[in-house]
Amino acid sequence: MPVNEQWLFVNFLRMFESFMLRGKTKTEICQELEREREKEEARLAALKLEGKDITQEKVAAAKKLSQQFDEKVRSEIAANFLLAVVWSYGVALEEKHARNVFNERFF
């Protein structure tokens, strides 16, 4: 089946996005992120009202956020990426030779 590169790439992006969203909509994820941001702002505002220095709290919050993006999450992203590539690009290959070339170059 002849397809162009743009179609393949758009198909890959849609598939990768669906794997990453895990059954949630973009709106739901944005709302969750907004709620988390508002909670953190409220917590920092409360600390500021108590007269505490919030600089260290901001640093700790940033460190906590970076720790949440641990090796497990990175592995999931990589696995989702590979799955999306194989299913979006590999599915368009009909000939055995083309699939063998794809396997050799990609894996």
Sequence and secondary structure as in RCSB ss.txt:
>XXXX:A:sequence
MPVNEQWLFVNFLRMFESFMLRGKTKTEICQELEREREKEEARLAALKLEGKDITQEKVAAAKKLSQQFDEKVRS
EIAANFLLAVVWSYGVALEEKHARNVFNERFF
>XXXX:A:secstr
    HHHHHHHHHHHHHHHHHTT  HHHHHHHHHHHHHHHHHHHHHHHHTT   HHHHHHHHHHHHHHS HHHHH
HHHHHHHHHHHHHHGGG  SHHHHHHHHHHH 
